[in-house]
Amino acid sequence: MLTEEQKTGEIDISGTDEGYDTTTQVATVVDGQKVLLQRILTSTVVISVDSSAETTINLEQDGKELDPIQINGQDTTINISQ
């Protein structure tokens, strides 16, 4: 599991970096009340969650399963498989 963690205001993001993460190929943008995650390969995944939500995102895309991406904790889980 990736161990990168960063504090963005009051938002904790782990499993990917804010901005474009070359390891996960996920672009993460914190914009006011929303956190937007986007990964574009053969298919596209775009996820927008409230910045105060506790969300875990499990993403399997194009045969590659990423380590879980967590925003503020683990209350809600989103599973995406493409």
C-alpha positions in Angstrom: 0.0 0.0 0.0 1.2 3.5 -0.8 2.1 5.3 2.4 2.0 8.9 1.0 -0.2 11.0 3.2 -0.7 14.7 3.1 -2.8 17.3 4.9 -4.7 19.7 2.6 -6.4 22.1 4.9 -8.6 19.8 6.9 -8.6 17.1 4.3 -6.5 14.0 4.8 -5.7 12.1 1.5 -3.8 8.8 1.5 -3.1 6.3 -1.3 -2.3 9.0 -3.9 -0.8 12.5 -4.0 -2.7 15.7 -4.7 -2.2 16.9 -8.2 -1.1 14.2 -10.7 0.5 11.1 -9.1 2.7 9.3 -11.6 2.6 6.1 -9.6 -1.2 5.7 -9.4 -1.9 7.8 -12.5 -4.6 9.5 -10.6 -5.2 13.3 -10.8 -6.5 14.6 -7.5 -7.9 18.1 -7.2 -9.2 19.7 -3.9 -11.6 22.5 -4.9 -13.5 24.0 -2.0 -16.1 21.6 -0.8 -15.2 18.8 -3.3 -12.4 16.4 -3.9 -12.2 15.3 -7.6 -10.2 12.2 -8.6 -9.7 11.3 -12.2 -7.8 8.4 -13.9 -7.7 8.2 -17.7 -6.3 5.1 -19.4 -8.2 3.0 -21.9 -11.3 3.9 -19.9 -12.0 6.9 -17.7 -12.9 7.2 -14.1 -14.0 10.4 -12.5 -15.1 10.6 -8.9 -16.2 13.6 -7.0 -16.8 13.5 -3.2 -17.6 16.0 -0.5 -14.4 17.2 1.1 -15.8 16.5 4.6 -16.9 12.9 3.8 -14.9 9.9 5.0 -14.5 7.9 1.8 -12.4 4.9 0.7 -12.1 4.3 -3.0 -11.2 0.9 -4.3 -10.3 1.2 -8.0 -9.5 -1.6 -10.5 -9.1 -0.3 -14.0 -7.6 -1.9 -17.1 -6.5 -5.0 -15.1 -4.6 -3.0 -12.4 -5.9 -2.8 -8.9 -4.8 0.3 -7.0 -4.2 0.5 -3.3 -7.2 2.0 -1.6 -7.4 5.8 -1.7 -8.8 7.3 1.5 -10.2 10.8 2.0 -10.6 11.6 5.7 -11.1 8.0 6.8 -13.2 4.9 5.9 -16.9 5.6 6.6 -18.1 5.1 3.0 -16.6 2.7 0.4 -16.8 3.2 -3.3 -15.8 0.1 -5.4 -15.1 0.6 -9.1 -14.0 -2.1 -11.5 -13.6 -1.5 -15.2 
